[in-house]
Structures are given as C-alpha cells and as structure tokens.
C-alpha cells in the first residue's frame, strides 16, 4: 500500500465528499472508497448555503406561499481516523440555520445530528495502474440537541437512525469511479430510506475535479396534505447532481468548493446551493 502521507489529492477530495453538501437526512455520510492508513486521519470544516422558492407538495411542484423563499446555511465539522489500514471511523456534526421569509415565516438554528460510521475495506484488488475495492460501513445518527422537528422549516427530523453503506470503487491512475448503495433504518415516524451516491473524479496536478449524482429514495411515508400527516413522517425524496473542485495547498492542507442543483423530489424543496471548506491531514 502506498503511504497515505504522500497525500493524493483524489483522496483529499474523497474526504470532503462527506463534509461538503446538504445537511438533509441521508446526505451527510455519502461515501467513496478512499480509506486513511492506520494512525492517520483528516478533519474538515465546511460552510454550505442552499435555497429554494419552489417545493414538491407530494409529487406536484408548487411555489413557496406568498412568493417566499427558504434558505438554509450550515457549518459542518467532519473527521475520519484510520484504526487499521482497512478500518476507519468517520464522524459528522452540522450546525444548521433554516430560515424562511414571507412564505412560511419560520426559522430555526441549532446543532443537527451527530453521525458516526465504522467503514471496512474487505476487497482490495490491484493490477498495474488499476485498483478495485469494496467498502462496507455501518453506524448511527442521533439528534445532537432537542430541536423542533415537525415543521415545514426546521433543521432535521429528530430521529435516531441506524445506517448501512456498501461502496464499490474503481481507480485507474488519476481517474476514479465510486458507487454507493445504502439503507437507513430510521426511528420515530420517519420512513426508512435508500441513499444512492455516484462519484467520478479526475486529478490534474494539484487540482481534482469531481462530478456526483445523489438520489435519496424513501421506503414509504406520507405526502404533505395527507390526513394525519407529519413532516417527519413524509416520503421525503430528492435527486441531485453537483460538482466539486479540490485544490492542494500543501501536503497537509487543501481547500474545496462544491455546487449542486436539484433535479426531482417529493415533499422536498427544489434547492440549489454551494459549499466551501478546508481539510487538514494529521
């Protein structure tokens, strides 16, 4: 195995894939196949902004009432540590500020959910410049505070969840492709869900460019307006695409920027946004 301390930019942006992006349930721990070596790790801090003036009322897209707009900003602290060359611990904690103007007239800001995963690389096949790997991960997500959850504008669903992920990754020189499939066993009245995440990246010198596709599929749940519905129990689904750029400053620090837009959804906002962040290696 090549030393992690040689600092491959693709690995660094692989780390930021976890820290940059939406704070919505199911998005904060979308994985690729890069693993830190034993005794080494990364810590990242990111700032994310997203907004929407239309949302899906069930499967029908409608404007936010009264010409309003919903804006969400978040600061996310993320870290990973290699327990062995193939086993790593990943943690994630966002602070979220959700606000609406005359559309809903609601706002809330608080720490959201603390998430932690153990991920293990159980297949690692190399030949020439290519590499195939499989990574399995399991962990949990719990509310970090007692924030309000059953509201059209809030910071999270307030549920305690069990998370499972399986990732296949292919690498060939500066190119990599990663595909995640997952299953979230959610608490309370929140429906379980399937987070799917595809990532393609290429490194040019000190810069890595990455494109990604994200699809969160809910396993059941209600639509807004159904008799007795709750916002936490909605069938909340989202399909997004985005891109990232990572720039290596030196062997221990890099900066990254991300943008995304929503393609489709159900009981969710038609949001677009961006994120910036930095990652330090130790």
Buried (B, 14 or more C-beta within 10 A) or exposed (E): EEEBEEBBBBBBBBBBBBBBBBBBBBBBBBBBBBBBBBEBBBBBBBBBBBBBBBBBBBEEBEBBEEEBBBBBBBBBBBBBBBBEBBBBBBBBBBBBBBBBBEBBEBBBBBBBBBBBBEBBBEEBEEEEEEBBBBBBBEBBBEBBEEBEBEBBBBBBBBBBBBBBBBBBBBBEEBBBBBBBBBBBBBBBBBBBBBBBBBBBBBBEEEBBBBEBBBBBBBEEBBBBEBEEBBBBBBBBBBBBBBEBBBBBEEEBEBBBBBBBEBEBBBBBBBBBBBBBBBBBBE
